[in-house]
Each structure stands twice: as structure tokens, then as C-alpha cells.
Amino acid sequence: MVSRRFRILFKPFLVVLVEAYCYLLFSLPRFRTLGYLKRLTLLALGASIGRRCVFYPGVWIMPGRGLLVGDDVDFALGVIVTTSGGVEIGDRVLIGYRTQILSANHRVPDGMERIFDAGHVRKRVTIGSDVWIGANCIILPGVSIGRGAVVAAGSVVSKNVEPFTVVAGVPARVVRRRNVGGATSA
């Protein structure tokens, strides 16, 4: 009885408290000491964060658990990451301004069911090493972006991206393949 009452009364308060703390912390500049505090906060929320990651002001990563980030990842201003479906980001990844990486979405119900009550779909997002995601991109649940890929600014990635390709558009399509080892393939 006490634990049920605790959950009903205090869990929403604790959730809001954590969100407020994260909002304040992640609104601060990208100084090294603050970056260390941001990393520790994400670790406490269940994430695995590599070394030398940079978090610009306005980054929003929630709920934290299910996030695996490699070394030297740069989260630019205003990046949003939802982690309830799982998000894995490799080493040396650049994530541009106001990009959204979404691992969960609302389920679209059949027929006349209410959307509000339909629940969520959670799917893992995987981003390989040495990837550059431009500004204002949206990465949808279940997408895998291969090593060395480039996602042009403003793209909506709804399907997997092969390694060493450049994609652009809404929805994102292959524009070209990167020059790897001196040869370019079209």
C-alpha cells in the first residue's frame, strides 16, 4: 500500500524534478567541466557515454537508458534524442543543430481506435562511426546509418543508409557515394 501510494504521489514529482534538472544543466555552455557533469547525469540515467563528447546548450536526451554513445561525439545546439527504443551512436559522429533522433513514436491505430490510447512503437536507431548528420535532420525509429555516411541538412531519414553514402531530401535518398580509396561510385 505504501509503495503504491509512493508511486502515485511522488513518481510524477521525481520525473518532473529530473527533467527540470536536465533542462537547466543542458542549457549551460559547452565548457569541459559542464560536459563532465552532463556525462555523469546521463550515466546516472542509464546511458553509456564515451570520452570527450561535446554537448552544446539546449541538447535534450530522455529518458537516458538505452543510449550508447562512443568517443568524440558532438551534439550541436538543440539536438533532441529520445532513447526509449534504444539509440547507439559510434565514435567521431557530428550531429548538427536542431537534429532529432527518435527511437519511439506514437502507434497509429487501426480503424476508429483513439490515437490517444494507441500506445507507442519503439525501434532501435543505430548510427555508425565517422557519420556527419547535418542541421535540422530527423532520424526516425528503426533506422540504421552506416559508417562514414553523410546526411544532408534538412533530411528526413526513414530508411537505412548504406556506409559511405551521402543522402539528402524528404524522404532521404542516396545522392552519391563517397570517394573511398580513390574511386568514386555512382
N, C-alpha and C positions, 0 to 999 in steps of 0.2 A: 504494500500500500504506500509506504513512504517513497520507494523508488519510482512508482508510477506518478505520484504527486510531484516528485522532484522533476521528472521528465516533462510533465505538463507545464509546470510553473517556471522552471529555471533553464531548461534546454533552449527555448527561444531567446531568452535573455543572453545566454552564453554565446549563441550563434551571432547575435547582433553585436555583442562585445568584441568577438574575434573579427568580424567584418569591419567594425569601426577602427580597431587597432591596425588591421592590414591596410585599410584605406589611408589612414594617417601615415603609416610607415612608408608605404609605396608611393606616396605623393612627394616624398623628400628627394633631394638631388641624388645623383649617382656617385657620391663620394665612396671611397673604398670601405670605410668603416660602416657606413649605412648599408652598403652592399652586403657586408658580412652579416649585419642584423637581419636584412631581408632574407638572406640564405638560411640563417638559423630559424627564422619564423617559418619558412616553407618546409624545412626539415621537421620542425615540431608538428606541422600539419600533415606529415606523412609523405612528403615528396623526397626524391633523391636528386640533389643538385650538385653538379660538378664544380670544379675550381674556376676562378676568375670569370664568373658570369657577371654581366652588367645588367642592372635593372634601372632604366630611366624612370623619371617620375610618371605616375599615372598607370603603371602596369597593374593589371588585375588578374590574379591567378587564384581560382577557387574550384573546388574545396581543398586542393593541395594534394591529397592522397591520389595515387595513380599517376603522378608526374615523375618522369625520369629524364633528367637533363644532363647532357655531357659537359665537357670543359669548354670554356671560352665562348659561351652563347651570349648573344647580345639581344636583349629585349628592349626595343626602342619605345619612345614615348607613346603611352596609351594602348599598349598591346593588351589584349584580353585572351586568357586561356582558361577554358573550362575543362576540368580534369576527371570528372566522374566516370567517363568512359575509358580513361587511360590515354595518356599522351607521352610519347617517347621522342626526345629530340637529341640528335647526335652531337658530336663535337664541332666547334667552329661554325655555328649557324648564326646568320644575321636575320633578325625578324624586324621588318620595317614598321614605321609609325602606324598606329591605329589598326594593325592587323589583328584578326580574330581567329583563334584556333579553337574549334568547337568539337568536343568529343561526345556531346549529348545534344539531343534535340527533342522537341515535343513530337509525340506519335500522332499521326493523322488517322483518326478512327474511320471505320467503315460506316457507310450508310448515314443514319441520323444520330449516331452517338455524339455526345457532347465532347467537344475538343478539350474543354477544361478538365475533364475527368479521364482523358485518354492515357495519361502517363508519359513516359519518356523512352526514347531509344538511345542506348549508349553503345558507341563503337570506338575502338582504339584508333588514334591518329599516330602515325609514325613518320618522322622526318629524319632523313639520313644526315650524315656528316657533310660539312662543306656546302650547305644549302644556303641560298640567298632568297629570302621571301621579301618582295618589295612592299612599299607602303600600301595601306588600305586593302589588303588582301583578306579573303575569307577562306579558311580551310575547313571543309565540312567533315562531319563524323565519318569514320571508316576509311579515310584517305591515307595513302602511303606515298610519301615523296622521296624519291631515290637520291642516293649520294650524288653530290655535285650539281643538282638541279637548280634552276633559277625560275622563280615565279614572278612575272612582271607585275608592276604596281597595278592595283585595282582588280586583280584577277579573282575569280571565284573558283576554287579547286573542288570539284565534285567527284573526280575520278583519280585513280592512281597516276603518278607522274614517274616516268622511267628515269633512271640515273642519267646524269649529264645531258638533260634536255632543258630547253627554255620553253616555258608555257606562258600564254597570255590570253586574256579575254574572259568573257562571261558567257558560257562556262569556259574554263581554261582549256586551251588546245595547244598542241605542240606547234611552236613557231620554227624552231630549228634544233639541231643537236649541237652540243658544244664541241669545239675543236679539242679532241683528246689525242695526245701523242702525234700531233702534226697533221692529222687527217680530219676533215670535216665531212660529216654525213648528213644528207638532207632528209 
